[in-house]
Amino acid sequence: MAIITNKRSVMTLYSGATDILSHRARIVLAEKGVSYEVINIEAHGKPEDLLELNPYGTVPTLVDRELALYETNIISEYLDERFPHPPLMPVYPVARAKARLIIYRFDREWMPLIRKIETSKNNDVVRAASKELASYISQLVPLFNAGPYFMGDEFTLVDCCIAPVLWRLPAWGITFSAAETKVINKYAERVFERDSFQASLTEAEQELRKLVNSEIA
């Protein structure tokens, strides 16, 4: 539910520096070329104004003047409608429904595994979650190979969901077969090279890849 806030002249995003859902929102904002301020939120010690805007105290939380939004998919679709160019959802209703279903399945199936990988102190739990996530991603290889982007020729909100996951795979130690790696990397690099993706990265997210690359070297 939207909350009436103190009026802000510039759109504001409450964001976690390595939070994967915040990263998704930042990609959408960058795709739209929106000017906005970022308030970085630490896992502990959340500011009172965030709790006033969002009763759950979660990130990302987007504030656009008198409107506060705090669910990632609501934020993404709001931005897509508020700033219609370039569009990040398919034009036709059937394709839009398919995109929403893919995102729903991503959030329902992938996100619990990602949370375990990022937060669990139990190595067995992390290994099991990593293996299951790798299996889900492997199932997508034919789709990664079918076109430039996940839904075809155009970059969409589905790609905004998948890209932050692929960026973090090396840091999580998730690997694939040589054939799968070739396809996944080809798709990933195409997305990573977009100006919007580069603009979406925080310093902490850039460091995730730098640390892995230095260890390999």
Secondary structure, 3 states (H helix, E strand, C coil): CCCCCCCCCCEEEEECCCCHHHHHHHHHHHHHCCCEEEEECCCCCCCHHHHHHCCCCCCCEEEECCEEECCHHHHHHHHHHHCCCCCCCCCCHHHHHHHHHHHHHHHHHHHHHHHHHHHCCCHHHHHHHHHHHHHHHHHCHHHHCCCCECCECCCCHHHHHHHHHHHHHHHHCCCCCHHHHHHHHHHHHHHHCCHHHHHHCCHHHHHHHHHHHHHHC
